[in-house]
Amino acid sequence: MKTLFIKNAKNIITMDENRTEYPGGSMYVVGQEIKAIGYDLPCESADIVIDARGKIVYPGLINTHHHLYQTFTRNIPWVQNVELFDWLIALYDIWRHLRPEDVYLSAVVGLGELLKSGCTASADHFYVFPNGVSCELIDEEIRAAREIGIRFYPTRGSMSLGRSKGGLPPDEIVQPEDVILRDTMRIIETYHDPSKYSMLRVGVAPCSPFSVSKDLLRESADLARSYGVRMHTHLAETIDEEDFCREKFGMRPFELMEETGWVGEDVWYAHGIWFDDKEIAKLGACGCGVAHCPSSNMKMASGTMRIMDMLQAGVKVGFGVDGSASNDSSNLLLDLKIMNLLHNLQHGTMALSAEDCLSIATRGSAKVLGWEDAIGSLEVGKAADMFMIDTNRLEFAGALFNDTALPILAGTPTVDMTIVGGRIVVDKGRLVNIDEESFAMRAQKAAERMLEAALEHTKVNYKKTRIRNSAILT
């Protein structure tokens, strides 16, 4: 196993339980594992030696909710000023044109941006499987993650409740439930690695209460627990979702989760904005986790998570950028700044500090994913997942008074180096394992093809509707 020695760091911010710091400290890594951290470490003979003079080292950020395929539907003009349900209805018509290469390229772009913003581990929720296209689309995301070098936690999403059955998505992008369950088993059996320093774990993730049936929720929970993998879904994101659940199921979204077995320490939800007091208490008691996605929630006007109430109730809270289409970015550092500012406004400036936000995006996220034994802080025995910033950069001048808060409060939201499992994957702000410009060009062409196909499909449908209406009138 290769060895790595990081020496003379301006500071090492561990984010351990005591938020220990090591100004001028060093770190020794064997393979993926941190073997020593502190001072006077005699490890100059390591395979790779990094002189971190002037640089601050932080534990890698952990993203607990994303939809990487949405990277190709950012900055679409006609969905910039709508709320969630209308936004989804418009974008479904683009996503139905997804192809395997699109999924691969969008994952490279999204994961690349995550790495460049200090993220070392990311979950993803993939649930769009257009009719006539291969089921093996998550495989393309996994291929991208392996090539780019990020620790990855894809979740096999699903939609089975199309519009003809009273759901929100069009029938062209939902799947039969037997197909969903069969492919979920294939993904788990092929890819899931539960080991401590695994680079790839898999979860089970029906999309949302308005796109799957009760039966699929129950069967997905049973399947996940039979394999010992975690479960993920959207929940309590909007008032529209609550209204849908009351009308269709006669209950609130969280009550639906309780009835179908979606409560427990192996479950985490995305968003969790509209939980009431009783539900927040239950979340803390049962061990469920929640992924906080502030930028997406603000863009869609969904509301603001009651984060202080959740933390006080002992709810496991992690951090997420959400899908790029509802964020227009996959930048965790930028979102951390937004999170800090949002909750200053919502709860007062004494509620949630920049350091607290960093803790949620590291230790908090690791707990949500059930991976706190290996990631989330820089400690002996944990994985060497970290990022560094160079404090000699112009944008940090005049701001070097709080090392922990620095990358959240000041400067641009990019890092100088990212290390995952002891391997350098970003160096001098550039991805190490791919040609960024080449992938950027390929990705833009793929995104343009998807949008053109969607526009052509819309024109054809509009023309057919006009002909049909003319025939009726005559």
C-alpha positions as CSV (number, residue, x, y, z in Angstrom):
1,M,0.0,0.0,0.0
2,K,1.2,3.5,-0.9
3,T,2.0,5.9,1.9
4,L,1.3,9.6,2.1
5,F,2.9,12.2,4.4
6,I,1.4,15.7,4.7
7,K,3.7,18.1,6.7
8,N,3.9,21.6,7.9
9,A,0.2,22.4,7.4
10,K,-0.8,25.9,8.5
11,N,-3.5,24.0,10.3
12,I,-5.3,20.7,10.3
13,I,-9.0,21.1,11.2
14,T,-10.1,17.6,12.3
15,M,-13.8,18.2,13.1
16,D,-13.5,15.4,15.6
17,E,-15.8,15.3,18.6
18,N,-13.8,18.0,20.3
19,R,-13.1,20.0,17.1
20,T,-9.4,19.5,17.6
21,E,-6.9,21.5,15.5
22,Y,-3.2,21.0,14.8
23,P,-1.6,24.3,13.8
24,G,1.7,23.4,12.0
25,G,0.7,19.7,12.2
26,S,1.4,16.7,10.0
27,M,-0.5,13.6,8.9
28,Y,0.7,10.1,7.9
29,V,-1.5,7.8,5.7
30,V,-1.1,4.2,4.7
31,G,-3.3,3.1,1.9
32,Q,-6.7,4.8,2.7
33,E,-6.1,4.9,6.5
34,I,-4.9,7.8,8.6
35,K,-2.2,6.2,10.8
36,A,-0.9,9.3,12.7
37,I,-1.8,13.0,13.0
38,G,0.0,15.6,15.1
39,Y,3.5,16.8,15.5
40,D,7.1,15.5,14.9
41,L,6.0,12.6,12.7
42,P,9.2,11.0,11.2
43,C,7.7,10.0,7.9
44,E,9.8,11.7,5.2
45,S,10.3,8.4,3.4
46,A,6.6,8.1,2.4
47,D,5.8,7.4,-1.3
48,I,4.2,10.9,-1.6
49,V,5.3,13.9,0.5
50,I,3.2,17.0,0.5
51,D,4.6,20.2,2.0
52,A,1.4,21.9,3.1
53,R,3.1,25.1,4.3
54,G,0.5,27.9,4.1
55,K,-2.3,25.4,3.5
56,I,-5.2,24.5,5.8
57,V,-6.4,20.9,5.8
58,Y,-10.1,20.0,6.3
59,P,-12.0,16.7,6.4
60,G,-13.8,16.1,3.1
61,L,-17.3,17.3,2.8
62,I,-20.0,14.7,2.4
63,N,-23.0,15.2,0.1
64,T,-26.1,13.2,1.2
65,H,-28.5,14.1,-1.6
66,H,-28.1,14.7,-5.3
67,H,-29.5,13.9,-8.7
68,L,-26.5,13.9,-11.0
69,Y,-28.5,13.3,-14.2
70,Q,-29.9,16.8,-13.7
71,T,-26.6,18.4,-14.5
72,F,-27.8,18.7,-18.1
73,T,-30.9,20.7,-17.2
74,R,-29.4,23.7,-15.4
75,N,-30.2,27.2,-16.3
76,I,-33.3,26.3,-18.4
77,P,-35.1,29.6,-18.8
78,W,-38.7,28.4,-18.6
79,V,-38.3,26.5,-15.3
80,Q,-36.5,29.3,-13.4
81,N,-39.7,30.8,-11.8
82,V,-41.9,27.9,-10.9
83,E,-42.5,25.8,-7.9
84,L,-41.7,22.1,-7.5
85,F,-44.7,20.3,-9.1
86,D,-44.8,22.6,-12.2
87,W,-41.0,22.5,-12.4
88,L,-41.0,18.6,-12.4
89,I,-43.8,18.4,-15.0
90,A,-41.7,20.7,-17.4
91,L,-38.5,18.9,-16.9
92,Y,-39.9,15.3,-17.2
93,D,-40.3,16.1,-20.9
94,I,-36.5,16.7,-21.2
95,W,-35.5,13.8,-18.9
96,R,-37.4,11.3,-21.0
97,H,-34.7,11.7,-23.6
98,L,-31.8,10.6,-21.3
99,R,-29.5,8.0,-22.8
100,P,-26.7,6.0,-21.1
101,E,-23.9,8.4,-22.4
102,D,-25.8,11.4,-21.0
103,V,-26.0,9.8,-17.6
104,Y,-22.2,9.0,-17.7
105,L,-21.3,12.5,-18.8
106,S,-23.6,14.3,-16.4
107,A,-22.2,12.3,-13.5
108,V,-18.6,13.2,-14.6
109,V,-19.5,16.9,-14.6
110,G,-21.5,16.9,-11.3
111,L,-19.0,14.7,-9.4
112,G,-16.1,16.8,-10.8
113,E,-17.6,20.0,-9.5
114,L,-18.2,18.3,-6.1
115,L,-14.5,17.3,-5.9
116,K,-13.4,20.8,-6.8
117,S,-15.5,22.2,-4.0
118,G,-14.0,19.9,-1.3
119,C,-16.5,17.0,-1.5
120,T,-14.9,13.6,-1.1
121,A,-18.0,11.4,-0.7
122,S,-21.4,11.8,-2.4
123,A,-24.7,10.0,-2.4
124,D,-26.9,10.1,-5.5
125,H,-30.6,9.5,-6.1
126,F,-31.3,8.2,-9.6
127,Y,-34.9,7.4,-10.5
128,V,-35.6,8.3,-14.2
129,F,-35.6,5.3,-16.5
130,P,-37.2,6.3,-19.9
131,N,-39.1,3.6,-21.7
132,G,-37.0,1.8,-24.3
133,V,-33.7,2.7,-22.7
134,S,-31.4,0.4,-20.8
135,C,-32.1,-0.2,-17.1
136,E,-28.4,-0.1,-16.5
137,L,-28.2,3.6,-16.1
138,I,-26.9,3.7,-12.5
139,D,-24.0,1.6,-13.8
140,E,-23.0,4.7,-15.9
141,E,-22.8,6.9,-12.8
142,I,-20.7,4.3,-11.1
143,R,-18.4,4.2,-14.0
144,A,-18.0,7.9,-13.8
145,A,-17.4,7.9,-10.1
146,R,-14.7,5.3,-10.4
147,E,-12.9,7.2,-13.1
148,I,-13.0,10.5,-11.4
149,G,-12.0,9.0,-8.0
150,I,-14.8,10.0,-5.6
151,R,-16.3,7.9,-2.8
152,F,-19.8,7.1,-4.1
153,Y,-23.1,6.1,-2.6
154,P,-25.6,5.7,-5.4
155,T,-29.2,4.8,-4.5
156,R,-31.5,2.9,-6.9
157,G,-34.5,5.2,-7.3
158,S,-37.8,4.3,-8.9
159,M,-41.1,5.7,-10.1
160,S,-44.0,3.4,-10.7
161,L,-47.0,5.7,-10.3
162,G,-47.4,7.4,-13.6
163,R,-50.1,10.0,-14.6
164,S,-52.5,7.3,-15.7
165,K,-52.5,5.9,-12.2
166,G,-52.8,9.3,-10.5
167,G,-49.1,10.1,-10.1
168,L,-47.1,13.1,-11.2
169,P,-44.6,11.7,-13.7
170,P,-45.5,10.8,-17.3
171,D,-46.0,7.1,-18.0
172,E,-43.0,7.1,-20.4
173,I,-40.5,7.4,-17.5
174,V,-42.0,5.1,-14.9
175,Q,-41.3,1.3,-14.6
176,P,-43.3,-1.8,-13.6
177,E,-42.7,-2.6,-10.0
178,D,-41.3,-6.1,-10.7
179,V,-38.7,-4.6,-13.0
180,I,-37.8,-2.0,-10.4
181,L,-37.3,-4.6,-7.6
182,R,-35.4,-7.0,-9.9
183,D,-33.0,-4.3,-11.0
184,T,-32.5,-3.1,-7.5
185,M,-31.4,-6.5,-6.4
186,R,-29.0,-6.6,-9.4
187,I,-27.4,-3.2,-8.4
188,I,-27.0,-4.3,-4.8
189,E,-25.5,-7.7,-5.6
190,T,-23.2,-6.3,-8.3
191,Y,-21.9,-3.2,-6.6
192,H,-22.6,-2.8,-2.9
193,D,-19.4,-3.0,-0.7
194,P,-20.2,-2.7,3.0
195,S,-16.5,-2.6,4.1
196,K,-15.2,0.2,6.2
197,Y,-13.2,1.9,3.5
198,S,-15.5,1.0,0.7
199,M,-15.4,3.3,-2.3
200,L,-19.0,2.3,-3.3
201,R,-22.1,1.6,-1.2
202,V,-25.6,1.2,-2.6
203,G,-29.0,2.2,-1.2
204,V,-32.7,1.7,-2.1
205,A,-34.6,4.8,-3.0
206,P,-38.2,5.0,-4.3
207,C,-38.5,8.6,-5.5
208,S,-41.3,10.2,-3.5
209,P,-44.9,9.8,-2.2
210,F,-46.3,11.2,-5.4
211,S,-44.5,8.8,-7.8
212,V,-44.6,5.4,-6.2
213,S,-47.3,3.1,-4.7
214,K,-47.7,1.9,-1.1
215,D,-46.9,-1.6,-2.3
216,L,-43.6,-0.5,-3.8
217,L,-42.6,1.4,-0.6
218,R,-43.3,-1.7,1.5
219,E,-41.5,-4.1,-0.9
220,S,-38.5,-1.8,-1.3
221,A,-38.2,-1.6,2.5
222,D,-38.3,-5.4,2.8
223,L,-35.8,-5.8,0.0
224,A,-33.3,-3.2,1.5
225,R,-33.4,-4.8,4.9
226,S,-33.0,-8.3,3.5
227,Y,-29.7,-7.1,2.0
228,G,-28.7,-4.8,5.0
229,V,-28.6,-1.6,2.9
230,R,-29.9,1.8,3.7
231,M,-33.1,3.5,2.4
232,H,-33.6,7.0,1.0
233,T,-36.5,9.0,-0.4
234,H,-37.9,12.6,-0.7
235,L,-40.2,13.6,2.1
236,A,-42.0,16.6,3.5
237,E,-40.5,18.9,0.8
238,T,-43.5,21.0,-0.1
239,I,-47.1,21.7,0.9
240,D,-48.2,20.3,-2.5
241,E,-46.7,17.0,-1.4
242,E,-48.6,17.1,1.8
243,D,-51.9,17.9,0.0
244,F,-51.3,15.0,-2.5
245,C,-50.8,12.5,0.4
246,R,-53.8,13.7,2.2
247,E,-56.0,13.4,-0.9
248,K,-54.6,10.1,-2.3
249,F,-53.7,8.2,0.9
250,G,-55.7,10.1,3.6
251,M,-52.6,10.8,5.7
252,R,-49.5,13.1,6.0
253,P,-46.3,12.1,4.2
254,F,-44.6,10.9,7.5
255,E,-47.6,8.8,8.4
256,L,-47.2,7.1,5.0
257,M,-43.6,6.3,5.9
258,E,-44.6,4.9,9.2
259,E,-47.3,2.7,7.6
260,T,-45.0,1.3,4.9
261,G,-41.9,0.5,7.1
262,W,-39.9,3.6,6.1
263,V,-38.8,4.6,9.6
264,G,-35.6,3.6,11.4
265,E,-31.9,4.2,11.8
266,D,-31.4,2.8,8.3
267,V,-33.6,5.5,6.7
268,W,-32.8,9.1,5.6
269,Y,-35.1,11.6,3.9
270,A,-34.3,14.5,1.6
271,H,-35.5,18.0,2.6
272,G,-37.8,17.4,5.6
273,I,-39.2,21.0,5.6
274,W,-42.8,20.4,6.6
275,F,-42.5,18.1,9.6
276,D,-44.6,19.1,12.6
277,D,-43.5,19.0,16.2
278,K,-44.6,15.5,16.8
279,E,-42.9,14.2,13.7
280,I,-39.6,15.9,14.6
281,A,-39.7,14.2,18.0
282,K,-40.3,10.9,16.4
283,L,-37.4,11.4,13.9
284,G,-35.1,12.0,16.8
285,A,-36.3,9.0,18.7
286,C,-36.3,6.5,15.8
287,G,-32.9,7.6,14.4
288,C,-34.0,8.7,10.9
289,G,-31.7,11.1,9.1
290,V,-32.5,14.1,7.0
291,A,-30.5,15.7,4.2
292,H,-30.7,19.5,4.3
293,C,-30.7,21.1,0.8
294,P,-30.9,24.9,1.4
295,S,-30.2,26.2,-2.1
296,S,-32.7,23.9,-3.7
297,N,-35.4,24.7,-1.1
298,M,-34.8,28.5,-1.6
299,K,-34.9,28.3,-5.4
300,M,-38.1,26.3,-5.4
301,A,-39.6,28.4,-2.7
302,S,-40.3,25.1,-0.8
303,G,-39.7,26.6,2.6
304,T,-36.9,26.4,5.2
305,M,-36.0,23.3,7.2
306,R,-36.6,23.7,11.0
307,I,-32.9,22.8,11.5
308,M,-32.6,24.1,15.1
309,D,-35.6,22.1,16.3
310,M,-34.3,19.0,14.6
311,L,-30.9,19.3,16.1
312,Q,-32.3,19.9,19.6
313,A,-34.5,16.8,19.1
314,G,-31.5,14.7,18.3
315,V,-32.3,14.2,14.6
316,K,-29.4,13.2,12.4
317,V,-29.0,16.1,10.0
318,G,-26.7,16.0,7.0
319,F,-26.0,18.2,4.0
320,G,-26.9,18.0,0.3
321,V,-26.8,20.1,-2.9
322,D,-29.8,18.3,-4.3
323,G,-30.2,17.9,-8.1
324,S,-28.3,20.4,-10.2
325,A,-31.5,21.4,-12.0
326,S,-32.9,22.8,-8.7
327,N,-29.6,24.3,-7.7
328,D,-27.8,25.0,-11.0
329,S,-24.6,24.0,-9.2
330,S,-23.0,21.0,-7.4
331,N,-20.7,23.2,-5.2
332,L,-20.8,22.2,-1.6
333,L,-18.7,25.1,-0.3
334,L,-21.0,27.6,-2.0
335,D,-24.0,25.8,-0.5
336,L,-22.5,25.9,3.0
337,K,-22.1,29.6,2.8
338,I,-25.8,29.9,1.7
339,M,-26.8,27.6,4.5
340,N,-25.0,29.7,7.1
341,L,-26.6,32.9,5.8
342,L,-30.1,31.4,5.5
343,H,-30.2,30.3,9.1
344,N,-28.7,33.6,10.3
345,L,-31.8,35.2,8.7
346,Q,-34.2,32.5,9.9
347,H,-33.0,31.8,13.4
348,G,-30.7,34.7,14.3
349,T,-27.0,35.1,14.2
350,M,-26.3,33.1,17.3
351,A,-28.1,29.9,16.2
352,L,-25.8,28.1,13.6
353,S,-22.2,29.2,13.2
354,A,-20.1,28.6,10.1
355,E,-18.2,25.9,12.2
356,D,-21.6,24.3,12.9
357,C,-22.4,24.2,9.2
358,L,-19.0,22.5,8.5
359,S,-19.8,20.0,11.2
360,I,-23.2,19.1,9.6
361,A,-21.5,18.7,6.2
362,T,-18.9,16.4,7.6
363,R,-19.7,14.5,10.9
364,G,-23.5,15.1,10.4
365,S,-23.5,13.7,6.9
366,A,-21.4,10.7,7.8
367,K,-24.0,9.8,10.5
368,V,-26.8,10.2,8.1
369,L,-25.1,7.7,5.7
370,G,-24.2,5.4,8.5
371,W,-20.5,5.8,7.7
372,E,-19.2,7.6,10.7
373,D,-16.7,4.9,11.5
374,A,-14.7,5.8,8.4
375,I,-15.5,9.3,7.2
376,G,-16.6,12.7,8.5
377,S,-13.5,13.7,10.4
378,L,-9.7,13.5,10.3
379,E,-8.7,11.0,13.0
380,V,-6.4,8.0,13.3
381,G,-8.2,5.0,11.9
382,K,-10.4,6.9,9.6
383,A,-10.1,7.3,5.8
384,A,-7.8,9.9,4.4
385,D,-10.5,12.0,2.8
386,M,-9.7,15.7,2.9
387,F,-9.3,19.0,1.1
388,M,-6.9,21.9,1.3
389,I,-7.0,25.5,0.6
390,D,-3.9,27.8,0.1
391,T,-4.2,30.8,2.4
392,N,-1.8,32.7,0.2
393,R,-4.5,33.2,-2.4
394,L,-5.6,36.8,-2.9
395,E,-9.2,36.2,-1.9
396,F,-8.2,35.1,1.6
397,A,-6.0,38.2,2.3
398,G,-7.3,40.0,5.4
399,A,-9.5,37.0,6.4
400,L,-7.0,34.7,8.2
401,F,-8.5,35.0,11.7
402,N,-10.6,31.8,11.9
403,D,-9.3,28.8,10.1
404,T,-12.4,26.6,10.5
405,A,-14.8,29.2,9.2
406,L,-12.5,30.5,6.4
407,P,-13.7,28.5,3.4
408,I,-17.3,29.1,4.2
409,L,-17.2,32.8,5.0
410,A,-14.5,34.1,2.7
411,G,-13.0,33.5,-0.7
412,T,-14.2,31.7,-3.8
413,P,-15.9,28.2,-3.4
414,T,-13.1,26.2,-4.9
415,V,-10.2,24.2,-3.2
416,D,-6.6,23.8,-4.1
417,M,-6.3,20.0,-3.4
418,T,-8.7,17.2,-2.7
419,I,-7.6,13.8,-1.5
420,V,-9.9,10.7,-1.4
421,G,-8.7,7.6,0.3
422,G,-5.1,8.8,0.3
423,R,-5.2,9.6,-3.4
424,I,-4.9,13.1,-4.9
425,V,-7.9,13.7,-7.2
426,V,-7.7,17.5,-7.4
427,D,-4.4,19.3,-7.6
428,K,-4.0,23.1,-7.9
429,G,-7.8,23.3,-8.4
430,R,-7.8,20.9,-11.4
431,L,-9.2,17.4,-11.6
432,V,-6.3,14.9,-11.9
433,N,-8.0,11.9,-13.6
434,I,-9.8,13.5,-16.5
435,D,-9.3,16.2,-19.2
436,E,-11.8,18.9,-18.0
437,E,-12.1,20.8,-21.3
438,S,-12.7,17.6,-23.3
439,F,-15.5,16.5,-21.0
440,A,-17.0,20.0,-20.8
441,M,-17.4,20.0,-24.6
442,R,-18.8,16.5,-24.8
443,A,-21.2,17.3,-21.9
444,Q,-22.5,20.5,-23.5
445,K,-23.2,18.8,-26.8
446,A,-25.1,16.0,-25.0
447,A,-27.2,18.6,-23.0
448,E,-28.0,20.4,-26.2
449,R,-29.2,17.2,-27.9
450,M,-31.5,16.4,-25.0
451,L,-33.0,19.9,-25.0
452,E,-33.5,19.8,-28.8
453,A,-35.1,16.4,-28.6
454,A,-37.5,17.7,-25.9
455,L,-38.4,20.8,-27.9
456,E,-39.1,18.7,-31.0
457,H,-41.2,16.3,-29.0
458,T,-43.2,19.2,-27.6
459,K,-43.8,20.6,-31.1
460,V,-45.0,17.3,-32.5
461,N,-47.4,16.8,-29.5
462,Y,-48.7,20.4,-30.0
463,K,-49.2,19.8,-33.7
464,K,-51.1,16.5,-33.0
465,T,-53.3,18.3,-30.5
466,R,-54.2,21.0,-33.0
467,I,-55.1,18.5,-35.7
468,R,-57.2,16.5,-33.3
469,N,-59.0,19.6,-32.0
470,S,-59.6,20.8,-35.6
471,A,-61.1,17.4,-36.5
472,I,-63.4,17.6,-33.4
473,L,-64.5,21.2,-34.4
474,T,-65.3,20.2,-38.0
